[in-house]
Amino acid sequence: MDYQFVKDIEGRVRVQMSMDHEVIGQWFNEEVNADSALLDAVVTGATQVKGTELQWQHVGREYTIALSDDEVMIQANLLAISVDELDEGMSYYDQESLAFCGFEDFFALVDAYRQFSGQ
């Protein structure tokens, strides 16, 4: 999982992610930039679920993050809308709306984000 941090013209930190992980960058850009306490809540949630069978979830304005024992899932809330009837041979494209990664990789990204943004 490759990533890069940049600051936009207004000084906000923007996260650019590698392919298949774009939604993680969007989660940082949309949800974390709007709520700086969210990262603290996610870290607290991670300590609650690590080594257990519990799960933790936060539903944001645009994206939902879910933590299990060893995996982080981020998905666009639009995916919660069921698409019951698609034409034959058609499928719903969700590659830029859903991503999974391991705990270690995700929390290394969180630490790097905090360091870059000065949090």
C-alpha positions as CSV (number, residue, x, y, z in Angstrom):
1,M,0.0,0.0,0.0
2,D,1.7,3.1,-1.2
3,Y,0.7,6.6,-0.2
4,Q,1.8,10.2,-0.5
5,F,0.8,13.3,1.5
6,V,0.5,16.7,0.0
7,K,-0.9,20.0,1.2
8,D,-3.6,21.8,-0.9
9,I,-3.7,25.5,-1.5
10,E,-5.7,26.0,1.7
11,G,-3.0,24.1,3.8
12,R,-5.2,21.0,4.3
13,V,-3.4,17.6,4.2
14,R,-4.5,15.4,1.3
15,V,-3.7,11.7,1.1
16,Q,-3.1,10.1,-2.3
17,M,-3.2,6.3,-2.2
18,S,-2.1,3.6,-4.6
19,M,-4.5,1.8,-6.8
20,D,-7.0,-0.5,-5.0
21,H,-6.6,1.7,-1.9
22,E,-8.0,5.0,-3.2
23,V,-11.0,4.9,-0.8
24,I,-8.6,4.9,2.2
25,G,-7.2,8.2,0.9
26,Q,-10.7,9.6,0.3
27,W,-11.7,8.6,3.9
28,F,-8.7,10.6,5.2
29,N,-9.5,13.5,2.9
30,E,-13.3,13.6,3.6
31,E,-13.8,12.2,7.1
32,V,-10.6,12.8,9.0
33,N,-10.1,16.4,7.7
34,A,-13.7,17.2,8.8
35,D,-13.3,15.6,12.3
36,S,-9.8,15.6,13.8
37,A,-10.9,13.5,16.8
38,L,-11.9,10.7,14.5
39,L,-8.4,9.2,14.4
40,D,-8.4,9.1,18.2
41,A,-11.7,7.2,18.1
42,V,-10.4,4.8,15.6
43,V,-7.2,4.1,17.6
44,T,-9.4,3.5,20.7
45,G,-11.6,1.2,18.7
46,A,-8.6,-0.7,17.5
47,T,-7.4,-1.3,21.1
48,Q,-10.9,-2.7,22.0
49,V,-11.0,-5.2,19.1
50,K,-7.3,-6.3,18.8
51,G,-7.0,-9.9,20.0
52,T,-10.7,-10.4,20.3
53,E,-13.6,-11.4,18.0
54,L,-15.2,-8.0,18.5
55,Q,-15.8,-5.6,15.7
56,W,-15.8,-1.8,15.8
57,Q,-17.4,0.5,13.2
58,H,-17.8,4.2,12.6
59,V,-20.3,5.5,10.0
60,G,-19.3,8.9,8.7
61,R,-20.9,11.3,6.4
62,E,-19.5,9.7,3.2
63,Y,-17.5,6.6,4.4
64,T,-17.7,3.8,7.0
65,I,-14.7,2.3,8.7
66,A,-14.9,-1.1,10.3
67,L,-12.2,-2.8,12.4
68,S,-11.9,-6.5,13.2
69,D,-9.1,-8.3,14.9
70,D,-6.5,-8.0,12.1
71,E,-8.2,-6.0,9.3
72,V,-9.5,-2.6,8.4
73,M,-12.3,-2.1,5.9
74,I,-13.3,1.3,4.5
75,Q,-16.3,1.6,2.2
76,A,-18.3,4.4,0.7
77,N,-21.7,4.7,2.3
78,L,-23.2,4.6,-1.2
79,L,-22.4,0.8,-1.3
80,A,-25.0,0.3,1.4
81,I,-27.6,0.9,-1.3
82,S,-28.6,-2.4,-2.7
83,V,-28.6,-2.9,-6.4
84,D,-31.0,-5.8,-6.8
85,E,-31.6,-5.9,-10.5
86,L,-28.7,-5.4,-12.9
87,D,-28.9,-6.2,-16.5
88,E,-27.5,-9.6,-17.5
89,G,-23.7,-9.5,-17.8
90,M,-23.5,-6.3,-15.8
91,S,-21.8,-6.0,-12.4
92,Y,-21.5,-3.1,-9.9
93,Y,-18.1,-1.5,-10.0
94,D,-16.9,-0.9,-6.4
95,Q,-13.1,-0.9,-6.8
96,E,-12.8,2.8,-5.9
97,S,-15.4,2.5,-3.1
98,L,-14.2,-0.4,-1.0
99,A,-10.8,-1.3,0.4
100,F,-9.3,-3.7,2.9
101,C,-5.9,-3.5,4.6
102,G,-4.1,-5.0,7.6
103,F,-3.9,-3.4,11.0
104,E,-0.2,-2.7,10.9
105,D,-0.3,-1.1,7.4
106,F,-3.3,1.1,8.3
107,F,-1.9,2.3,11.6
108,A,1.5,3.0,10.1
109,L,-0.4,5.2,7.7
110,V,-2.2,6.9,10.6
111,D,1.1,7.6,12.4
112,A,2.6,9.0,9.2
113,Y,-0.5,11.1,8.6
114,R,-0.3,12.5,12.2
115,Q,3.4,13.3,11.8
116,F,2.9,15.0,8.5
117,S,-0.1,17.0,9.6
118,G,1.5,17.9,13.0
119,Q,-1.2,16.3,15.1
